[in-house]
Amino acid sequence: MPSIPQEKPLNIAIAASEAVPFAKTGGLADVVGALPQEFIKLGHRVTVLLPGYRSFSSVDQPRQTVMRCRIPTAGLPAEVVLEEVTVPVAGGLYPLRILGVRYDPYFDRPGLYQDERGDYPDNLERFVLFCRAVLHAVRFLGRSRKETVDVLHLHDWQTALCAVYLNALTQEREGLELLKTVLTLHNVGYQGVFTSEEFSKTGLPADFFTPSGLEFYGSVNCLKGGIIFSDAVTTVSPTYAKEIMTKEFGCGLEGVLANRAAGVQGITNGIDVALWNPERDPYLPACYTASDLSGKQVCKRAVQKEFGLPARNVPLLALIGRMTSQKGFDLLLDIIPELMLLNPQIAILGTGDHHLEQEFLKAKSAYPDRIAVHIGFDEGLAHRIEAGADMLVMPSRYEPCGLSQLYSLRYGTVPIVRRTGGLRDTIVPFKPSTCRRFVVGCAFDGDTAGIVRVSRAGHMAFHDTDWNEHGCFMDTSCTTICTAVSIGYRSEGVSLWCLGRNVDSPFKFGEESFRLQDIIGRKILVECEDRCKRVTSLINVPFVKGELSRVK
């Protein structure tokens, strides 16, 4: 893989509560699984730190114990074991080190955060221990391995307390005085809020339980602490970075975020394009390319068969995700009778709110040859749906970034999205006047009326022309989201096909910004140098120019 010349590669530690293939409940795991691989390809040294869940031990990789330590807890100190797994990336050219924080009383459980009864009641203690173990591990890398960590990249509330401890506790800061912290907010709706009585379990001084610290309307708020005390804060799309400053989307933290608004950067998520690749996806019954779409039709027939739907030449719509009001699943329920007038088929994969699950099962019973529902999550089935569907519906009320629409762009499936957050940033706005000439995505405002409007337009396009011409295969690579920890910037081929025409072109990184011209009727402008300078300035490291040729 090409790399950008750099004065000094960074030593990066990434701490998160989940990452594929070790543990996953949602898109966070996909991003954390892909991001370190791209940093390594850029020449940086990367270590990923995860809780030692039961699923961590079940991954078929050799593990070795590298450290044992005693972590203070609300009771007796916990004897924690640090286990190391080395995963090859980039075809085995580079090693990626994974460190699992093993403490079975907290992490050897069937679920990551909850069981069938709800959230684990000791979640605060669990992630307090994890955060303090992360800092022990970072210190261990510097002292024992002589690998001083430059940047600790934190993700969501489960790791946010790392930044607080570095500011509050002298013993945690020892040996880490030069360490920079970056906190990425994947969804501010999840904040790690606990009762005031539990504050003592954090081990923090009492003066940190104030409005200028972790106190939040009388409760403890872990994410708030991370926002305040991290050196830099990023989120997963530019629009979402603006939205969370408002009362509508800030979930009570809009004031805290506004206080450091200049330091909150929105950088759009990417995906692992090796894992999500229709040309060689092992989950598909047939692979395909932009120049040969015959395999996509095979995938459609396979999805129809797997879901028990008749093999008809009608639009196949898909919904994939958590069945919650945030994801807008209830909005689709409201308009199913109206959508059925368009005679589509709908394949639904997800789990979540029990009421919504039951309502979709009722809809399936009412329209058995046109609606199919799979309650639960199946990674392989998600890949097959992305490949086999004609359109993917994402009517989210708010969406920090979203990954399903990026998978759809990669697989030539047209996303129909509500214009919010990262969906606004990643999907070209829908225009009825141009729908019959090309489709990359359909974006709507409002609620149910917008879904019907763009679905009707998609229905017209499907029957009016060869639908295969409307697919847009797009490399929505994770290489573009090196957040706030990379002194280089690389985009490994934004491979775009529109209407069957390969419109990708070589570009340079260095003397001037690159432009991808006039894609689907609008100009996409990417200012590489400006973006790189903005990103690197967050952690006060120098911007270095370099040359980047297109990846074949």
Stockholm file with secondary structure:
# STOCKHOLM 1.0

chainA/1-552         MPSIPQEKPLNIAIAASEAVPFAKTGGLADVVGALPQEFIKLGHRVTVLLPGYRSFSSVDQPRQTVMRCRIPTAGLPAEVVLEEVTVPVAGGLYPLRILGVRYDPYFDRPGLYQDERGDYPDNLERFVLFCRAVLHAVRFLGRSRKETVDVLHLHDWQTALCAVYLNALTQEREGLELLKTVLTLHNVGYQGVFTSEEFSKTGLPADFFTPSGLEFYGSVNCLKGGIIFSDAVTTVSPTYAKEIMTKEFGCGLEGVLANRAAGVQGITNGIDVALWNPERDPYLPACYTASDLSGKQVCKRAVQKEFGLPARNVPLLALIGRMTSQKGFDLLLDIIPELMLLNPQIAILGTGDHHLEQEFLKAKSAYPDRIAVHIGFDEGLAHRIEAGADMLVMPSRYEPCGLSQLYSLRYGTVPIVRRTGGLRDTIVPFKPSTCRRFVVGCAFDGDTAGIVRVSRAGHMAFHDTDWNEHGCFMDTSCTTICTAVSIGYRSEGVSLWCLGRNVDSPFKFGEESFRLQDIIGRKILVECEDRCKRVTSLINVPFVKGELSRVK
#=GR chainA/1-552 SS CCCCCCSSCCEEEEECSCBTTTBCSSHHHHHHHHHHHHHHHTTCEEEEEEECCHHHHHSSSCCEEEEEEEECCSSSCEEEEEEEEEEEETTTTEEEEEEEEECHHHHCSSSSSEETTEECTTHHHHHHHHHHHHHHHHHHHHHTSCCCCSEEEEESHHHHHHHHHHHHCHHHHTTCTTCEEEEEESCTTCCCEEEGGGGGGGTCCGGGSSTTTTEETTEEEHHHHHHHHSSEEEESCHHHHHHTTSTTTSTTCHHHHHHTGGGEEECCCCBCTTTSCTTSCTTSSSCCCSSCCHHHHHHHHHHHHHTTCCCCSSCEEEEEEEESTTTTHHHHHHTHHHHHTTCCEEEEEEEECHHHHHHHHHHHHHSTTTEEEEESCCHHHHHHHHHHCSEEEECCSCCSSCSHHHHHHHHTCEEEEESSHHHHHHSCCCCTTTTTTCCSCEEECSSHHHHHHHHHHHHHHHHHSCGGGGCEEECCBGGGGCTTTCSSCCCCCCCEEETTEECCCCCCSSSSCCEEEEETTEEEECCHHHHHHHHHHTTTCCCCCCCCCCCC
#=GC SS_cons         CCCCCCSSCCEEEEECSCBTTTBCSSHHHHHHHHHHHHHHHTTCEEEEEEECCHHHHHSSSCCEEEEEEEECCSSSCEEEEEEEEEEEETTTTEEEEEEEEECHHHHCSSSSSEETTEECTTHHHHHHHHHHHHHHHHHHHHHTSCCCCSEEEEESHHHHHHHHHHHHCHHHHTTCTTCEEEEEESCTTCCCEEEGGGGGGGTCCGGGSSTTTTEETTEEEHHHHHHHHSSEEEESCHHHHHHTTSTTTSTTCHHHHHHTGGGEEECCCCBCTTTSCTTSCTTSSSCCCSSCCHHHHHHHHHHHHHTTCCCCSSCEEEEEEEESTTTTHHHHHHTHHHHHTTCCEEEEEEEECHHHHHHHHHHHHHSTTTEEEEESCCHHHHHHHHHHCSEEEECCSCCSSCSHHHHHHHHTCEEEEESSHHHHHHSCCCCTTTTTTCCSCEEECSSHHHHHHHHHHHHHHHHHSCGGGGCEEECCBGGGGCTTTCSSCCCCCCCEEETTEECCCCCCSSSSCCEEEEETTEEEECCHHHHHHHHHHTTTCCCCCCCCCCCC
//
